[in-house]
């Protein structure tokens, strides 16, 4: 049994005694930094939908995902940026409303406590 020599042109000798030349396949990959923030938008739609910012963010997130799937990366990036800005604005406004609500509850409870305390100390009035 003799060993077969590899051809000098760089090809690969296969079992069927044919020489195949391997060529690299280069596939262009799209930019992978396109964020549509769909989960963040869904959260804001349900919990921070002040001034309909959560709905607008969800709309832009869906448009960004659709544009990315269609191959229009510039429009997808634009929709994604708009969705992210609307999400941030919704969270900030929601946080401000939440802090204001806590402050109002604190003031109401302290007012009720002082009124109740005043009634228990001076029962004659």
Jmol script that loads the backbone (N, CA, C; Angstrom):
load data "model"
ATOM      1  N   UNK A   1       0.845  -1.160   0.000  1.00  0.00           N
ATOM      2  CA  UNK A   1       0.000   0.000   0.000  1.00  0.00           C
ATOM      3  C   UNK A   1       0.898   1.232   0.000  1.00  0.00           C
ATOM      4  N   UNK A   2       0.657   2.117  -0.905  1.00  0.00           N
ATOM      5  CA  UNK A   2       1.479   3.318  -1.001  1.00  0.00           C
ATOM      6  C   UNK A   2       0.691   4.506  -0.496  1.00  0.00           C
ATOM      7  N   UNK A   3       1.420   5.447   0.060  1.00  0.00           N
ATOM      8  CA  UNK A   3       0.789   6.676   0.525  1.00  0.00           C
ATOM      9  C   UNK A   3       0.665   7.637  -0.643  1.00  0.00           C
ATOM     10  N   UNK A   4      -0.470   8.287  -0.711  1.00  0.00           N
ATOM     11  CA  UNK A   4      -0.667   9.250  -1.782  1.00  0.00           C
ATOM     12  C   UNK A   4      -0.135  10.602  -1.340  1.00  0.00           C
ATOM     13  N   UNK A   5       0.476  11.279  -2.228  1.00  0.00           N
ATOM     14  CA  UNK A   5       1.059  12.578  -1.946  1.00  0.00           C
ATOM     15  C   UNK A   5       0.002  13.667  -2.162  1.00  0.00           C
ATOM     16  N   UNK A   6       0.082  14.708  -1.352  1.00  0.00           N
ATOM     17  CA  UNK A   6      -0.802  15.855  -1.547  1.00  0.00           C
ATOM     18  C   UNK A   6      -0.306  16.650  -2.741  1.00  0.00           C
ATOM     19  N   UNK A   7      -1.201  17.191  -3.542  1.00  0.00           N
ATOM     20  CA  UNK A   7      -0.766  17.972  -4.697  1.00  0.00           C
ATOM     21  C   UNK A   7      -0.058  19.243  -4.249  1.00  0.00           C
ATOM     22  N   UNK A   8       0.798  19.722  -5.094  1.00  0.00           N
ATOM     23  CA  UNK A   8       1.603  20.884  -4.737  1.00  0.00           C
ATOM     24  C   UNK A   8       0.841  22.199  -4.884  1.00  0.00           C
ATOM     25  N   UNK A   9      -0.345  22.204  -5.495  1.00  0.00           N
ATOM     26  CA  UNK A   9      -1.060  23.466  -5.675  1.00  0.00           C
ATOM     27  C   UNK A   9      -1.941  23.826  -4.480  1.00  0.00           C
ATOM     28  N   UNK A  10      -1.894  23.103  -3.407  1.00  0.00           N
ATOM     29  CA  UNK A  10      -2.621  23.438  -2.193  1.00  0.00           C
ATOM     30  C   UNK A  10      -3.987  22.800  -2.114  1.00  0.00           C
ATOM     31  N   UNK A  11      -4.382  22.020  -3.097  1.00  0.00           N
ATOM     32  CA  UNK A  11      -5.687  21.380  -3.064  1.00  0.00           C
ATOM     33  C   UNK A  11      -5.685  20.196  -2.116  1.00  0.00           C
ATOM     34  N   UNK A  12      -6.850  19.640  -1.896  1.00  0.00           N
ATOM     35  CA  UNK A  12      -7.006  18.512  -0.997  1.00  0.00           C
ATOM     36  C   UNK A  12      -7.418  17.304  -1.829  1.00  0.00           C
ATOM     37  N   UNK A  13      -6.666  16.228  -1.708  1.00  0.00           N
ATOM     38  CA  UNK A  13      -6.962  14.997  -2.425  1.00  0.00           C
ATOM     39  C   UNK A  13      -8.008  14.220  -1.638  1.00  0.00           C
ATOM     40  N   UNK A  14      -9.154  14.008  -2.253  1.00  0.00           N
ATOM     41  CA  UNK A  14     -10.248  13.331  -1.581  1.00  0.00           C
ATOM     42  C   UNK A  14     -10.245  11.845  -1.936  1.00  0.00           C
ATOM     43  N   UNK A  15     -11.200  11.079  -1.387  1.00  0.00           N
ATOM     44  CA  UNK A  15     -11.258   9.638  -1.615  1.00  0.00           C
ATOM     45  C   UNK A  15     -11.567   9.289  -3.070  1.00  0.00           C
ATOM     46  N   UNK A  16     -12.252  10.167  -3.778  1.00  0.00           N
ATOM     47  CA  UNK A  16     -12.598   9.855  -5.168  1.00  0.00           C
ATOM     48  C   UNK A  16     -11.489  10.257  -6.138  1.00  0.00           C
ATOM     49  N   UNK A  17     -10.296  10.500  -5.613  1.00  0.00           N
ATOM     50  CA  UNK A  17      -9.095  10.819  -6.372  1.00  0.00           C
ATOM     51  C   UNK A  17      -9.188  12.157  -7.115  1.00  0.00           C
ATOM     52  N   UNK A  18     -10.124  13.009  -6.721  1.00  0.00           N
ATOM     53  CA  UNK A  18     -10.227  14.349  -7.307  1.00  0.00           C
ATOM     54  C   UNK A  18      -9.589  15.351  -6.358  1.00  0.00           C
ATOM     55  N   UNK A  19      -9.099  16.400  -6.901  1.00  0.00           N
ATOM     56  CA  UNK A  19      -8.473  17.449  -6.104  1.00  0.00           C
ATOM     57  C   UNK A  19      -9.460  18.600  -5.977  1.00  0.00           C
ATOM     58  N   UNK A  20      -9.753  18.958  -4.723  1.00  0.00           N
ATOM     59  CA  UNK A  20     -10.663  20.064  -4.448  1.00  0.00           C
ATOM     60  C   UNK A  20      -9.878  21.197  -3.798  1.00  0.00           C
ATOM     61  N   UNK A  21     -10.121  22.392  -4.269  1.00  0.00           N
ATOM     62  CA  UNK A  21      -9.492  23.562  -3.671  1.00  0.00           C
ATOM     63  C   UNK A  21     -10.483  24.216  -2.713  1.00  0.00           C
ATOM     64  N   UNK A  22     -10.080  24.393  -1.488  1.00  0.00           N
ATOM     65  CA  UNK A  22     -10.947  25.021  -0.489  1.00  0.00           C
ATOM     66  C   UNK A  22     -10.826  26.536  -0.614  1.00  0.00           C
ATOM     67  N   UNK A  23     -11.952  27.198  -0.667  1.00  0.00           N
ATOM     68  CA  UNK A  23     -11.958  28.653  -0.760  1.00  0.00           C
ATOM     69  C   UNK A  23     -12.737  29.208   0.423  1.00  0.00           C
ATOM     70  N   UNK A  24     -12.223  30.268   1.022  1.00  0.00           N
ATOM     71  CA  UNK A  24     -12.932  30.834   2.177  1.00  0.00           C
ATOM     72  C   UNK A  24     -14.224  31.517   1.739  1.00  0.00           C
ATOM     73  N   UNK A  25     -15.207  31.418   2.586  1.00  0.00           N
ATOM     74  CA  UNK A  25     -16.487  32.075   2.360  1.00  0.00           C
ATOM     75  C   UNK A  25     -16.567  33.250   3.322  1.00  0.00           C
ATOM     76  N   UNK A  26     -16.759  34.427   2.795  1.00  0.00           N
ATOM     77  CA  UNK A  26     -16.842  35.630   3.615  1.00  0.00           C
ATOM     78  C   UNK A  26     -18.274  36.133   3.562  1.00  0.00           C
ATOM     79  N   UNK A  27     -18.919  36.157   4.719  1.00  0.00           N
ATOM     80  CA  UNK A  27     -20.284  36.647   4.817  1.00  0.00           C
ATOM     81  C   UNK A  27     -20.269  37.989   5.522  1.00  0.00           C
ATOM     82  N   UNK A  28     -20.860  39.006   4.934  1.00  0.00           N
ATOM     83  CA  UNK A  28     -20.917  40.292   5.628  1.00  0.00           C
ATOM     84  C   UNK A  28     -21.912  40.231   6.780  1.00  0.00           C
ATOM     85  N   UNK A  29     -21.459  40.570   7.954  1.00  0.00           N
ATOM     86  CA  UNK A  29     -22.321  40.552   9.120  1.00  0.00           C
ATOM     87  C   UNK A  29     -22.774  41.971   9.421  1.00  0.00           C
ATOM     88  N   UNK A  30     -24.064  42.155   9.692  1.00  0.00           N
ATOM     89  CA  UNK A  30     -24.550  43.500  10.003  1.00  0.00           C
ATOM     90  C   UNK A  30     -24.061  43.942  11.373  1.00  0.00           C
ATOM     91  N   UNK A  31     -24.155  45.231  11.598  1.00  0.00           N
ATOM     92  CA  UNK A  31     -23.750  45.801  12.871  1.00  0.00           C
ATOM     93  C   UNK A  31     -24.644  45.238  13.975  1.00  0.00           C
ATOM     94  N   UNK A  32     -24.043  44.632  14.979  1.00  0.00           N
ATOM     95  CA  UNK A  32     -24.804  43.952  16.015  1.00  0.00           C
ATOM     96  C   UNK A  32     -25.138  44.853  17.199  1.00  0.00           C
ATOM     97  N   UNK A  33     -24.879  46.149  17.104  1.00  0.00           N
ATOM     98  CA  UNK A  33     -25.126  47.037  18.235  1.00  0.00           C
ATOM     99  C   UNK A  33     -26.472  47.731  18.140  1.00  0.00           C
ATOM    100  N   UNK A  34     -27.406  47.176  17.390  1.00  0.00           N
ATOM    101  CA  UNK A  34     -28.730  47.773  17.277  1.00  0.00           C
ATOM    102  C   UNK A  34     -29.598  47.270  18.421  1.00  0.00           C
ATOM    103  N   UNK A  35     -29.958  48.151  19.322  1.00  0.00           N
ATOM    104  CA  UNK A  35     -30.789  47.784  20.458  1.00  0.00           C
ATOM    105  C   UNK A  35     -32.190  48.336  20.243  1.00  0.00           C
ATOM    106  N   UNK A  36     -33.185  47.492  20.436  1.00  0.00           N
ATOM    107  CA  UNK A  36     -34.546  47.978  20.321  1.00  0.00           C
ATOM    108  C   UNK A  36     -35.215  48.138  21.685  1.00  0.00           C
ATOM    109  N   UNK A  37     -34.617  47.634  22.747  1.00  0.00           N
ATOM    110  CA  UNK A  37     -35.102  47.808  24.121  1.00  0.00           C
ATOM    111  C   UNK A  37     -36.575  47.435  24.264  1.00  0.00           C
ATOM    112  N   UNK A  38     -36.974  46.334  23.700  1.00  0.00           N
ATOM    113  CA  UNK A  38     -38.387  45.952  23.718  1.00  0.00           C
ATOM    114  C   UNK A  38     -38.857  45.578  25.121  1.00  0.00           C
ATOM    115  N   UNK A  39     -37.999  44.964  25.930  1.00  0.00           N
ATOM    116  CA  UNK A  39     -38.402  44.612  27.296  1.00  0.00           C
ATOM    117  C   UNK A  39     -38.552  45.849  28.173  1.00  0.00           C
ATOM    118  N   UNK A  40     -37.634  46.791  28.022  1.00  0.00           N
ATOM    119  CA  UNK A  40     -37.696  48.050  28.748  1.00  0.00           C
ATOM    120  C   UNK A  40     -38.962  48.814  28.364  1.00  0.00           C
ATOM    121  N   UNK A  41     -39.312  48.795  27.081  1.00  0.00           N
ATOM    122  CA  UNK A  41     -40.515  49.472  26.610  1.00  0.00           C
ATOM    123  C   UNK A  41     -41.770  48.797  27.135  1.00  0.00           C
ATOM    124  N   UNK A  42     -41.766  47.471  27.200  1.00  0.00           N
ATOM    125  CA  UNK A  42     -42.926  46.755  27.729  1.00  0.00           C
ATOM    126  C   UNK A  42     -43.121  47.064  29.210  1.00  0.00           C
ATOM    127  N   UNK A  43     -42.034  47.123  29.961  1.00  0.00           N
ATOM    128  CA  UNK A  43     -42.109  47.505  31.379  1.00  0.00           C
ATOM    129  C   UNK A  43     -42.697  48.894  31.523  1.00  0.00           C
ATOM    130  N   UNK A  44     -42.202  49.841  30.721  1.00  0.00           N
ATOM    131  CA  UNK A  44     -42.700  51.205  30.815  1.00  0.00           C
ATOM    132  C   UNK A  44     -44.144  51.327  30.361  1.00  0.00           C
ATOM    133  N   UNK A  45     -44.562  50.507  29.417  1.00  0.00           N
ATOM    134  CA  UNK A  45     -45.958  50.528  28.985  1.00  0.00           C
ATOM    135  C   UNK A  45     -46.876  50.135  30.135  1.00  0.00           C
ATOM    136  N   UNK A  46     -46.452  49.166  30.932  1.00  0.00           N
ATOM    137  CA  UNK A  46     -47.313  48.680  32.010  1.00  0.00           C
ATOM    138  C   UNK A  46     -47.188  49.476  33.298  1.00  0.00           C
ATOM    139  N   UNK A  47     -46.006  49.995  33.612  1.00  0.00           N
ATOM    140  CA  UNK A  47     -45.800  50.601  34.922  1.00  0.00           C
ATOM    141  C   UNK A  47     -45.469  52.089  34.897  1.00  0.00           C
ATOM    142  N   UNK A  48     -44.942  52.619  33.827  1.00  0.00           N
ATOM    143  CA  UNK A  48     -44.540  54.031  33.765  1.00  0.00           C
ATOM    144  C   UNK A  48     -45.101  54.686  32.512  1.00  0.00           C
ATOM    145  N   UNK A  49     -46.380  54.589  32.301  1.00  0.00           N
ATOM    146  CA  UNK A  49     -46.959  55.092  31.064  1.00  0.00           C
ATOM    147  C   UNK A  49     -47.496  56.511  31.253  1.00  0.00           C
ATOM    148  N   UNK A  50     -46.697  57.385  31.828  1.00  0.00           N
ATOM    149  CA  UNK A  50     -47.103  58.772  32.012  1.00  0.00           C
ATOM    150  C   UNK A  50     -46.973  59.503  30.682  1.00  0.00           C
ATOM    151  N   UNK A  51     -47.981  60.282  30.360  1.00  0.00           N
ATOM    152  CA  UNK A  51     -48.019  61.059  29.109  1.00  0.00           C
ATOM    153  C   UNK A  51     -47.871  60.145  27.887  1.00  0.00           C
ATOM    154  N   UNK A  52     -48.255  58.896  28.005  1.00  0.00           N
ATOM    155  CA  UNK A  52     -48.173  57.886  26.939  1.00  0.00           C
ATOM    156  C   UNK A  52     -46.750  57.679  26.427  1.00  0.00           C
ATOM    157  N   UNK A  53     -45.755  57.961  27.251  1.00  0.00           N
ATOM    158  CA  UNK A  53     -44.365  57.733  26.845  1.00  0.00           C
ATOM    159  C   UNK A  53     -44.060  56.245  26.723  1.00  0.00           C
ATOM    160  N   UNK A  54     -44.657  55.431  27.560  1.00  0.00           N
ATOM    161  CA  UNK A  54     -44.439  53.994  27.483  1.00  0.00           C
ATOM    162  C   UNK A  54     -44.977  53.409  26.187  1.00  0.00           C
ATOM    163  N   UNK A  55     -46.143  53.892  25.751  1.00  0.00           N
ATOM    164  CA  UNK A  55     -46.711  53.409  24.501  1.00  0.00           C
ATOM    165  C   UNK A  55     -45.862  53.860  23.314  1.00  0.00           C
ATOM    166  N   UNK A  56     -45.417  55.125  23.343  1.00  0.00           N
ATOM    167  CA  UNK A  56     -44.552  55.625  22.264  1.00  0.00           C
ATOM    168  C   UNK A  56     -43.239  54.867  22.188  1.00  0.00           C
ATOM    169  N   UNK A  57     -42.683  54.528  23.344  1.00  0.00           N
ATOM    170  CA  UNK A  57     -41.432  53.776  23.372  1.00  0.00           C
ATOM    171  C   UNK A  57     -41.636  52.365  22.822  1.00  0.00           C
ATOM    172  N   UNK A  58     -42.748  51.734  23.174  1.00  0.00           N
ATOM    173  CA  UNK A  58     -43.025  50.395  22.651  1.00  0.00           C
ATOM    174  C   UNK A  58     -43.222  50.438  21.138  1.00  0.00           C
ATOM    175  N   UNK A  59     -43.920  51.451  20.640  1.00  0.00           N
ATOM    176  CA  UNK A  59     -44.129  51.606  19.203  1.00  0.00           C
ATOM    177  C   UNK A  59     -42.784  51.741  18.473  1.00  0.00           C
ATOM    178  N   UNK A  60     -41.909  52.596  18.999  1.00  0.00           N
ATOM    179  CA  UNK A  60     -40.601  52.786  18.367  1.00  0.00           C
ATOM    180  C   UNK A  60     -39.731  51.538  18.478  1.00  0.00           C
ATOM    181  N   UNK A  61     -39.869  50.785  19.557  1.00  0.00           N
ATOM    182  CA  UNK A  61     -39.106  49.547  19.701  1.00  0.00           C
ATOM    183  C   UNK A  61     -39.524  48.519  18.658  1.00  0.00           C
ATOM    184  N   UNK A  62     -40.832  48.412  18.430  1.00  0.00           N
ATOM    185  CA  UNK A  62     -41.323  47.470  17.426  1.00  0.00           C
ATOM    186  C   UNK A  62     -40.887  47.911  16.027  1.00  0.00           C
ATOM    187  N   UNK A  63     -40.952  49.212  15.763  1.00  0.00           N
ATOM    188  CA  UNK A  63     -40.514  49.724  14.463  1.00  0.00           C
ATOM    189  C   UNK A  63     -39.008  49.484  14.271  1.00  0.00           C
ATOM    190  N   UNK A  64     -38.227  49.624  15.330  1.00  0.00           N
ATOM    191  CA  UNK A  64     -36.792  49.370  15.234  1.00  0.00           C
ATOM    192  C   UNK A  64     -36.516  47.910  14.924  1.00  0.00           C
ATOM    193  N   UNK A  65     -37.258  47.011  15.567  1.00  0.00           N
ATOM    194  CA  UNK A  65     -37.065  45.580  15.311  1.00  0.00           C
ATOM    195  C   UNK A  65     -37.479  45.224  13.886  1.00  0.00           C
ATOM    196  N   UNK A  66     -38.590  45.790  13.413  1.00  0.00           N
ATOM    197  CA  UNK A  66     -39.034  45.528  12.042  1.00  0.00           C
ATOM    198  C   UNK A  66     -38.035  46.063  11.024  1.00  0.00           C
ATOM    199  N   UNK A  67     -37.525  47.267  11.249  1.00  0.00           N
ATOM    200  CA  UNK A  67     -36.552  47.854  10.321  1.00  0.00           C
ATOM    201  C   UNK A  67     -35.260  47.051  10.292  1.00  0.00           C
ATOM    202  N   UNK A  68     -34.855  46.544  11.460  1.00  0.00           N
ATOM    203  CA  UNK A  68     -33.643  45.733  11.509  1.00  0.00           C
ATOM    204  C   UNK A  68     -33.823  44.437  10.734  1.00  0.00           C
ATOM    205  N   UNK A  69     -34.997  43.818  10.858  1.00  0.00           N
ATOM    206  CA  UNK A  69     -35.246  42.580  10.133  1.00  0.00           C
ATOM    207  C   UNK A  69     -35.337  42.801   8.629  1.00  0.00           C
ATOM    208  N   UNK A  70     -35.786  43.993   8.225  1.00  0.00           N
ATOM    209  CA  UNK A  70     -35.858  44.309   6.803  1.00  0.00           C
ATOM    210  C   UNK A  70     -34.521  44.753   6.232  1.00  0.00           C
ATOM    211  N   UNK A  71     -33.537  44.994   7.080  1.00  0.00           N
ATOM    212  CA  UNK A  71     -32.205  45.357   6.621  1.00  0.00           C
ATOM    213  C   UNK A  71     -31.943  46.847   6.573  1.00  0.00           C
ATOM    214  N   UNK A  72     -32.885  47.674   7.033  1.00  0.00           N
ATOM    215  CA  UNK A  72     -32.689  49.123   7.041  1.00  0.00           C
ATOM    216  C   UNK A  72     -32.111  49.512   8.403  1.00  0.00           C
ATOM    217  N   UNK A  73     -30.793  49.418   8.504  1.00  0.00           N
ATOM    218  CA  UNK A  73     -30.123  49.597   9.794  1.00  0.00           C
ATOM    219  C   UNK A  73     -30.090  51.044  10.257  1.00  0.00           C
ATOM    220  N   UNK A  74     -30.060  51.993   9.342  1.00  0.00           N
ATOM    221  CA  UNK A  74     -30.058  53.403   9.736  1.00  0.00           C
ATOM    222  C   UNK A  74     -31.385  53.771  10.384  1.00  0.00           C
ATOM    223  N   UNK A  75     -32.475  53.330   9.792  1.00  0.00           N
ATOM    224  CA  UNK A  75     -33.794  53.623  10.357  1.00  0.00           C
ATOM    225  C   UNK A  75     -33.997  52.860  11.662  1.00  0.00           C
ATOM    226  N   UNK A  76     -33.481  51.640  11.732  1.00  0.00           N
ATOM    227  CA  UNK A  76     -33.596  50.857  12.962  1.00  0.00           C
ATOM    228  C   UNK A  76     -32.838  51.530  14.100  1.00  0.00           C
ATOM    229  N   UNK A  77     -31.657  52.047  13.802  1.00  0.00           N
ATOM    230  CA  UNK A  77     -30.882  52.746  14.831  1.00  0.00           C
ATOM    231  C   UNK A  77     -31.610  53.999  15.294  1.00  0.00           C
ATOM    232  N   UNK A  78     -32.245  54.720  14.364  1.00  0.00           N
ATOM    233  CA  UNK A  78     -32.989  55.928  14.705  1.00  0.00           C
ATOM    234  C   UNK A  78     -34.184  55.599  15.600  1.00  0.00           C
ATOM    235  N   UNK A  79     -34.953  54.584  15.227  1.00  0.00           N
ATOM    236  CA  UNK A  79     -36.099  54.178  16.050  1.00  0.00           C
ATOM    237  C   UNK A  79     -35.638  53.675  17.418  1.00  0.00           C
ATOM    238  N   UNK A  80     -34.542  52.944  17.456  1.00  0.00           N
ATOM    239  CA  UNK A  80     -34.032  52.432  18.721  1.00  0.00           C
ATOM    240  C   UNK A  80     -33.580  53.547  19.652  1.00  0.00           C
ATOM    241  N   UNK A  81     -32.938  54.561  19.092  1.00  0.00           N
ATOM    242  CA  UNK A  81     -32.499  55.709  19.906  1.00  0.00           C
ATOM    243  C   UNK A  81     -33.702  56.461  20.459  1.00  0.00           C
ATOM    244  N   UNK A  82     -34.711  56.652  19.618  1.00  0.00           N
ATOM    245  CA  UNK A  82     -35.922  57.336  20.073  1.00  0.00           C
ATOM    246  C   UNK A  82     -36.616  56.531  21.165  1.00  0.00           C
ATOM    247  N   UNK A  83     -36.680  55.213  21.005  1.00  0.00           N
ATOM    248  CA  UNK A  83     -37.307  54.360  22.015  1.00  0.00           C
ATOM    249  C   UNK A  83     -36.546  54.435  23.333  1.00  0.00           C
ATOM    250  N   UNK A  84     -35.225  54.422  23.269  1.00  0.00           N
ATOM    251  CA  UNK A  84     -34.436  54.495  24.500  1.00  0.00           C
ATOM    252  C   UNK A  84     -34.641  55.825  25.218  1.00  0.00           C
ATOM    253  N   UNK A  85     -34.674  56.922  24.469  1.00  0.00           N
ATOM    254  CA  UNK A  85     -34.890  58.239  25.090  1.00  0.00           C
ATOM    255  C   UNK A  85     -36.270  58.333  25.716  1.00  0.00           C
ATOM    256  N   UNK A  86     -37.279  57.790  25.038  1.00  0.00           N
ATOM    257  CA  UNK A  86     -38.629  57.819  25.604  1.00  0.00           C
ATOM    258  C   UNK A  86     -38.715  56.936  26.848  1.00  0.00           C
ATOM    259  N   UNK A  87     -38.018  55.810  26.850  1.00  0.00           N
ATOM    260  CA  UNK A  87     -37.992  54.940  28.026  1.00  0.00           C
ATOM    261  C   UNK A  87     -37.354  55.643  29.214  1.00  0.00           C
ATOM    262  N   UNK A  88     -36.251  56.325  28.977  1.00  0.00           N
ATOM    263  CA  UNK A  88     -35.570  57.035  30.065  1.00  0.00           C
ATOM    264  C   UNK A  88     -36.458  58.148  30.604  1.00  0.00           C
ATOM    265  N   UNK A  89     -37.108  58.891  29.703  1.00  0.00           N
ATOM    266  CA  UNK A  89     -38.008  59.962  30.144  1.00  0.00           C
ATOM    267  C   UNK A  89     -39.178  59.393  30.945  1.00  0.00           C
ATOM    268  N   UNK A  90     -39.722  58.264  30.523  1.00  0.00           N
ATOM    269  CA  UNK A  90     -40.845  57.656  31.247  1.00  0.00           C
ATOM    270  C   UNK A  90     -40.423  57.204  32.640  1.00  0.00           C
ATOM    271  N   UNK A  91     -39.230  56.639  32.758  1.00  0.00           N
ATOM    272  CA  UNK A  91     -38.760  56.185  34.076  1.00  0.00           C
ATOM    273  C   UNK A  91     -38.500  57.378  34.993  1.00  0.00           C
ATOM    274  N   UNK A  92     -37.908  58.440  34.458  1.00  0.00           N
ATOM    275  CA  UNK A  92     -37.627  59.619  35.291  1.00  0.00           C
ATOM    276  C   UNK A  92     -38.933  60.251  35.768  1.00  0.00           C
ATOM    277  N   UNK A  93     -39.890  60.425  34.858  1.00  0.00           N
ATOM    278  CA  UNK A  93     -41.171  61.015  35.255  1.00  0.00           C
ATOM    279  C   UNK A  93     -41.904  60.094  36.232  1.00  0.00           C
ATOM    280  N   UNK A  94     -41.854  58.792  36.002  1.00  0.00           N
ATOM    281  CA  UNK A  94     -42.469  57.842  36.928  1.00  0.00           C
ATOM    282  C   UNK A  94     -41.833  57.884  38.305  1.00  0.00           C
ATOM    283  N   UNK A  95     -40.512  58.038  38.346  1.00  0.00           N
ATOM    284  CA  UNK A  95     -39.813  58.134  39.627  1.00  0.00           C
ATOM    285  C   UNK A  95     -40.214  59.412  40.366  1.00  0.00           C
ATOM    286  N   UNK A  96     -40.315  60.517  39.637  1.00  0.00           N
ATOM    287  CA  UNK A  96     -40.726  61.782  40.258  1.00  0.00           C
ATOM    288  C   UNK A  96     -42.146  61.672  40.803  1.00  0.00           C
ATOM    289  N   UNK A  97     -43.058  61.068  40.036  1.00  0.00           N
ATOM    290  CA  UNK A  97     -44.426  60.870  40.526  1.00  0.00           C
ATOM    291  C   UNK A  97     -44.453  59.955  41.744  1.00  0.00           C
ATOM    292  N   UNK A  98     -43.638  58.923  41.749  1.00  0.00           N
ATOM    293  CA  UNK A  98     -43.599  57.992  42.867  1.00  0.00           C
ATOM    294  C   UNK A  98     -43.099  58.688  44.136  1.00  0.00           C
ATOM    295  N   UNK A  99     -42.038  59.471  44.016  1.00  0.00           N
ATOM    296  CA  UNK A  99     -41.517  60.217  45.176  1.00  0.00           C
ATOM    297  C   UNK A  99     -42.548  61.233  45.658  1.00  0.00           C
ATOM    298  N   UNK A 100     -43.219  61.907  44.733  1.00  0.00           N
ATOM    299  CA  UNK A 100     -44.278  62.855  45.115  1.00  0.00           C
ATOM    300  C   UNK A 100     -45.428  62.160  45.822  1.00  0.00           C
ATOM    301  N   UNK A 101     -45.804  60.972  45.347  1.00  0.00           N
ATOM    302  CA  UNK A 101     -46.877  60.212  45.982  1.00  0.00           C
ATOM    303  C   UNK A 101     -46.481  59.804  47.402  1.00  0.00           C
ATOM    304  N   UNK A 102     -45.258  59.360  47.586  1.00  0.00           N
ATOM    305  CA  UNK A 102     -44.779  58.990  48.923  1.00  0.00           C
ATOM    306  C   UNK A 102     -44.780  60.219  49.831  1.00  0.00           C
ATOM    307  N   UNK A 103     -44.351  61.364  49.319  1.00  0.00           N
ATOM    308  CA  UNK A 103     -44.322  62.599  50.102  1.00  0.00           C
ATOM    309  C   UNK A 103     -45.737  62.999  50.526  1.00  0.00           C
ATOM    310  N   UNK A 104     -46.695  62.919  49.617  1.00  0.00           N
ATOM    311  CA  UNK A 104     -48.080  63.269  49.941  1.00  0.00           C
ATOM    312  C   UNK A 104     -48.639  62.306  50.982  1.00  0.00           C
ATOM    313  N   UNK A 105     -48.368  61.004  50.834  1.00  0.00           N
ATOM    314  CA  UNK A 105     -48.830  60.049  51.842  1.00  0.00           C
ATOM    315  C   UNK A 105     -48.216  60.326  53.207  1.00  0.00           C
ATOM    316  N   UNK A 106     -46.943  60.698  53.227  1.00  0.00           N
ATOM    317  CA  UNK A 106     -46.288  61.026  54.492  1.00  0.00           C
ATOM    318  C   UNK A 106     -46.938  62.233  55.138  1.00  0.00           C
ATOM    319  N   UNK A 107     -47.218  63.266  54.354  1.00  0.00           N
ATOM    320  CA  UNK A 107     -47.839  64.475  54.894  1.00  0.00           C
ATOM    321  C   UNK A 107     -49.255  64.183  55.403  1.00  0.00           C
ATOM    322  N   UNK A 108     -50.020  63.394  54.668  1.00  0.00           N
ATOM    323  CA  UNK A 108     -51.378  63.067  55.096  1.00  0.00           C
ATOM    324  C   UNK A 108     -51.343  62.241  56.375  1.00  0.00           C
ATOM    325  N   UNK A 109     -50.425  61.255  56.433  1.00  0.00           N
ATOM    326  CA  UNK A 109     -50.375  60.416  57.639  1.00  0.00           C
ATOM    327  C   UNK A 109     -49.890  61.216  58.842  1.00  0.00           C
ATOM    328  N   UNK A 110     -48.952  62.133  58.637  1.00  0.00           N
ATOM    329  CA  UNK A 110     -48.492  62.938  59.775  1.00  0.00           C
ATOM    330  C   UNK A 110     -49.589  63.908  60.219  1.00  0.00           C
ATOM    331  N   UNK A 111     -50.371  64.425  59.272  1.00  0.00           N
ATOM    332  CA  UNK A 111     -51.486  65.307  59.647  1.00  0.00           C
ATOM    333  C   UNK A 111     -52.558  64.550  60.396  1.00  0.00           C
ATOM    334  N   UNK A 112     -52.880  63.332  59.949  1.00  0.00           N
ATOM    335  CA  UNK A 112     -53.880  62.533  60.650  1.00  0.00           C
ATOM    336  C   UNK A 112     -53.379  62.113  62.027  1.00  0.00           C
ATOM    337  N   UNK A 113     -52.105  61.811  62.136  1.00  0.00           N
ATOM    338  CA  UNK A 113     -51.538  61.420  63.425  1.00  0.00           C
ATOM    339  C   UNK A 113     -51.587  62.574  64.415  1.00  0.00           C
ATOM    340  N   UNK A 114     -51.238  63.782  63.942  1.00  0.00           N
ATOM    341  CA  UNK A 114     -51.271  64.933  64.853  1.00  0.00           C
ATOM    342  C   UNK A 114     -52.708  65.286  65.223  1.00  0.00           C
ATOM    343  N   UNK A 115     -53.655  65.146  64.306  1.00  0.00           N
ATOM    344  CA  UNK A 115     -55.058  65.415  64.629  1.00  0.00           C
ATOM    345  C   UNK A 115     -55.571  64.394  65.634  1.00  0.00           C
ATOM    346  N   UNK A 116     -55.238  63.119  65.425  1.00  0.00           N
ATOM    347  CA  UNK A 116     -55.655  62.080  66.368  1.00  0.00           C
ATOM    348  C   UNK A 116     -55.000  62.308  67.722  1.00  0.00           C
ATOM    349  N   UNK A 117     -53.726  62.679  67.736  1.00  0.00           N
ATOM    350  CA  UNK A 117     -53.011  62.941  68.978  1.00  0.00           C
ATOM    351  C   UNK A 117     -53.641  64.134  69.700  1.00  0.00           C
ATOM    352  N   UNK A 118     -54.034  65.153  68.972  1.00  0.00           N
ATOM    353  CA  UNK A 118     -54.658  66.341  69.557  1.00  0.00           C
ATOM    354  C   UNK A 118     -56.012  65.986  70.169  1.00  0.00           C
ATOM    355  N   UNK A 119     -56.759  65.098  69.509  1.00  0.00           N
ATOM    356  CA  UNK A 119     -58.065  64.696  70.040  1.00  0.00           C
ATOM    357  C   UNK A 119     -57.943  63.838  71.285  1.00  0.00           C
ATOM    358  N   UNK A 120     -56.893  63.015  71.355  1.00  0.00           N
ATOM    359  CA  UNK A 120     -56.752  62.150  72.531  1.00  0.00           C
ATOM    360  C   UNK A 120     -56.215  62.892  73.736  1.00  0.00           C
ATOM    361  N   UNK A 121     -55.453  63.977  73.520  1.00  0.00           N
ATOM    362  CA  UNK A 121     -54.919  64.735  74.653  1.00  0.00           C
ATOM    363  C   UNK A 121     -55.985  65.652  75.231  1.00  0.00           C
ATOM    364  N   UNK A 122     -56.732  66.303  74.400  1.00  0.00           N
ATOM    365  CA  UNK A 122     -57.770  67.222  74.887  1.00  0.00           C
ATOM    366  C   UNK A 122     -59.147  66.684  74.531  1.00  0.00           C
ATOM    367  N   UNK A 123     -59.665  65.760  75.340  1.00  0.00           N
ATOM    368  CA  UNK A 123     -60.961  65.175  75.013  1.00  0.00           C
ATOM    369  C   UNK A 123     -62.119  66.115  75.288  1.00  0.00           C
ATOM    370  N   UNK A 124     -61.914  67.210  75.974  1.00  0.00           N
ATOM    371  CA  UNK A 124     -63.000  68.119  76.293  1.00  0.00           C
ATOM    372  C   UNK A 124     -63.455  68.958  75.134  1.00  0.00           C
ATOM    373  N   UNK A 125     -62.672  69.117  74.107  1.00  0.00           N
ATOM    374  CA  UNK A 125     -63.039  69.989  72.973  1.00  0.00           C
ATOM    375  C   UNK A 125     -63.958  69.315  72.059  1.00  0.00           C
TER     376      UNK A 125
END
end "model"
wireframe off; spacefill off
backbone 0.3
color backbone group
